[in-house]
């Protein structure tokens, strides 16, 4: 008799413990309903941010037709992915070559867990939002082949987790102070084709300070000729009229000497 009571008591205690754990997970991750039951529903704040982003744009091809106000599950929308390990926050936004037209809404700053943002090949215009500097979880950012203009925001220096950065605008943007780039110590790929660096005289020192950089493209950036002395892995620099061969024993750039054009 006592054994049966003990078994029943243990079972009830286990049920209570599991219920409490589920409520805590739901509360911390934001992925639960009012009863503490964990669901796969995206967060309302992030869903609203995506809808505001869409509302600011023209979508002639219906690329964002799955982004509907009546649909609660934004994690299933085209181009959107969420991470279970983050409490079902939006972590991935890829709207590559969707044909979208307009200015980017600042609402994207509410996607604070975003680590991948790919806006390549649309018709986004206006200046690049300084608020992008708030997306500090970003590891991948591609804003290339759009119609942005003006100065690259220095706030990009806050994106210290970035590993890949693509900013190819073909002459419509410029950089006057490149010092922000020196904060991106994890950067492996940097493409800034067509962005004028004519006023960024310190670009050589900044680029050579990036310890993990293995791919660099600066075509059409109004640069002076330079000579690279390598102790390093090959950089791919298409705009500079010099050539070299990759040597397997080279690990990182140790010295870069600028030479003024005649």
C-alpha positions in Angstrom: 0.0 0.0 0.0 2.7 2.4 1.0 4.6 1.5 -2.1 1.6 2.4 -4.3 1.2 5.8 -2.6 4.9 6.5 -3.1 4.7 5.7 -6.8 1.7 7.9 -7.3 3.3 10.7 -5.3 6.5 10.5 -7.4 4.5 10.6 -10.7 2.5 13.7 -9.6 5.8 15.4 -8.6 7.3 14.7 -12.0 4.3 16.1 -13.8 4.5 19.3 -11.7 8.2 19.6 -12.4 7.7 19.2 -16.2 4.9 21.7 -16.3 7.0 24.3 -14.4 10.0 23.7 -16.8 7.8 24.2 -19.8 6.4 27.4 -18.5 9.9 28.8 -17.7 11.1 27.9 -21.2 8.1 29.5 -22.8 8.5 32.6 -20.7 12.2 33.0 -21.5 12.1 32.1 -25.2 8.9 34.0 -26.0 7.6 31.1 -28.0 4.8 30.0 -25.7 1.1 31.0 -25.5 -0.7 32.4 -22.4 -1.0 29.0 -20.8 2.7 28.4 -20.9 2.5 25.8 -23.7 5.5 25.9 -26.1 4.5 26.6 -29.8 6.3 27.2 -33.0 4.7 30.6 -33.4 7.0 33.5 -34.2 7.1 36.5 -31.9 4.5 39.2 -32.6 7.1 41.9 -32.4 9.2 40.3 -35.1 6.2 39.5 -37.3 5.1 43.1 -37.1 8.6 44.3 -38.0 8.5 42.2 -41.2 5.1 43.4 -42.1 6.2 47.0 -41.7 9.3 46.3 -43.9 6.9 44.9 -46.6 4.5 47.8 -46.3 7.3 50.3 -47.2 8.0 48.6 -50.5 6.6 47.9 -53.9 6.4 44.2 -54.7 5.7 44.0 -58.5 6.3 40.2 -58.7 4.4 39.2 -55.5 7.6 37.9 -54.0 6.3 38.6 -50.5 2.8 37.3 -51.1 3.2 34.8 -48.2 3.8 37.7 -45.8 0.2 38.2 -44.8 -1.1 40.0 -41.7 -3.6 37.2 -41.0 -0.8 34.6 -40.9 0.6 34.3 -37.4 3.6 32.1 -38.4 6.1 34.4 -40.0 8.8 31.7 -39.7 7.1 30.0 -42.6 7.1 33.0 -44.8 9.2 33.1 -48.0 12.8 34.1 -47.2 12.4 33.9 -43.4 13.9 31.3 -41.1 13.8 31.1 -37.3 16.1 29.4 -34.8 14.7 27.0 -32.2 17.7 27.5 -30.1 16.9 31.2 -29.8 13.3 30.8 -28.7 12.0 30.8 -32.2 13.3 34.3 -33.1 13.9 35.3 -36.7 17.5 34.6 -37.4 17.7 34.5 -41.2 16.2 36.9 -43.8 17.1 36.2 -47.4 15.1 38.2 -50.0 17.7 37.9 -52.8 16.6 39.2 -56.2 13.0 39.6 -55.3 12.6 42.7 -57.4 11.5 44.8 -54.5 11.5 48.6 -54.8 11.7 51.3 -52.2 13.4 52.4 -49.0 14.3 50.0 -46.2 12.1 50.4 -43.1 13.9 50.9 -39.8 11.6 48.2 -38.4 14.2 45.6 -39.2 16.1 46.7 -36.0 13.5 44.7 -34.1 15.0 41.5 -35.5 17.7 41.5 -32.8 18.6 37.8 -33.2 19.2 38.1 -37.0 22.5 36.6 -38.0 22.0 36.4 -41.8 20.6 39.3 -43.9 20.7 39.1 -47.7 19.1 41.9 -49.7 21.1 41.4 -52.9 19.7 42.3 -56.3 16.7 44.4 -55.5 15.9 48.1 -56.2 16.3 49.4 -52.7 17.0 53.1 -52.7 17.8 56.0 -50.4 20.6 55.9 -47.9 21.7 52.8 -46.0 19.9 52.9 -42.6 22.3 53.7 -39.7 20.1 51.5 -37.6 21.6 48.4 -39.3 24.4 49.0 -36.8 22.1 47.7 -34.1 21.9 44.2 -35.6 24.9 43.1 -33.7 24.3 39.3 -34.1 24.8 39.6 -37.9 27.5 37.3 -39.3 26.5 37.7 -43.0 25.3 41.0 -44.7 24.8 41.5 -48.4 23.4 44.8 -49.6 25.0 44.7 -53.0 23.4 45.4 -56.4 20.8 47.8 -55.2 20.3 51.6 -55.7 21.6 53.0 -52.4 23.5 56.3 -52.4 25.4 58.4 -49.9 27.9 57.4 -47.2 28.4 53.9 -45.8 27.3 54.3 -42.1 30.1 54.3 -39.5 27.6 52.4 -37.3 28.6 49.3 -39.3 31.6 49.2 -36.9 29.2 47.8 -34.2 28.7 44.6 -36.3 31.6 42.8 -34.6 30.3 39.3 -35.4 30.4 39.9 -39.2 32.3 37.3 -41.2 31.0 38.2 -44.7 30.2 41.8 -45.9 29.1 42.6 -49.4 28.6 46.3 -50.3 28.9 46.5 -54.1 27.0 49.5 -55.3 28.9 50.5 -58.5 29.6 54.1 -57.8 26.6 55.3 -55.9 28.1 55.1 -52.4 31.3 56.4 -50.9 33.4 56.0 -47.7 35.0 59.0 -46.2 36.2 57.4 -42.9 36.9 53.7 -43.0 38.0 53.4 -39.4 34.8 51.5 -38.5 36.0 48.6 -40.6 38.9 48.0 -38.2 36.4 46.8 -35.5 35.3 43.9 -37.6 38.1 41.5 -36.5 36.2 38.4 -37.6 35.7 39.5 -41.2 36.7 36.9 -43.8 35.1 38.3 -46.9 34.8 42.0 -47.9 33.5 43.2 -51.3 33.1 47.0 -51.8 33.3 47.2 -55.6 32.4 50.6 -57.0 32.4 52.4 -53.6 34.7 55.4 -53.8 37.6 55.3 -51.3 39.3 58.3 -52.8 38.9 60.3 -49.5 39.7 57.3 -47.3 43.5 57.7 -47.4 44.0 55.3 -44.5 42.3 52.4 -46.2 45.5 50.4 -46.6 46.2 50.4 -42.9 42.6 49.5 -42.0 42.5 46.6 -44.5 45.8 45.2 -43.4 44.6 45.2 -39.8 41.9 42.6 -40.4 43.5 39.3 -39.2 41.0 36.8 -40.8 40.4 38.5 -44.1 40.9 36.0 -47.0 38.9 37.6 -49.8 38.9 41.2 -50.7 37.4 42.9 -53.8 37.8 46.6 -54.4 37.2 47.0 -58.1 36.5 50.6 -59.3 37.1 52.2 -55.9 39.4 55.1 -57.1 42.5 53.6 -55.4 46.1 54.4 -55.8 48.5 51.7 -57.0 49.9 49.7 -54.2 52.5 47.0 -53.7 51.7 44.1 -51.3 54.5 42.4 -49.4 53.0 39.0 -48.4 53.6 36.8 -45.4 50.1 35.7 -46.1 47.2 33.9 -47.6 46.3 35.3 -51.0 43.9 38.3 -51.3 41.9 38.7 -54.4 42.0 42.4 -55.3 40.6 43.0 -58.8 40.9 46.7 -59.0 44.7 47.0 -58.4 46.9 46.6 -61.5 49.3 44.2 -60.0 49.5 40.5 -60.1 51.1 37.8 -57.9 51.1 34.1 -57.3 49.7 32.4 -54.3 52.3 30.8 -52.1 51.1 28.1 -49.7 53.5 29.2 -46.9 52.0 32.7 -46.7 49.6 33.3 -43.8 48.8 37.0 -43.3 49.6 40.4 -44.7 52.3 42.0 -42.7 53.1 45.1 -44.7 51.3 47.2 -47.3 53.1 50.1 -48.9 51.1 52.6 -51.0 52.6 54.2 -54.1 51.2 57.4 -55.5 50.0 57.3 -59.0 52.0 59.5 -61.4 
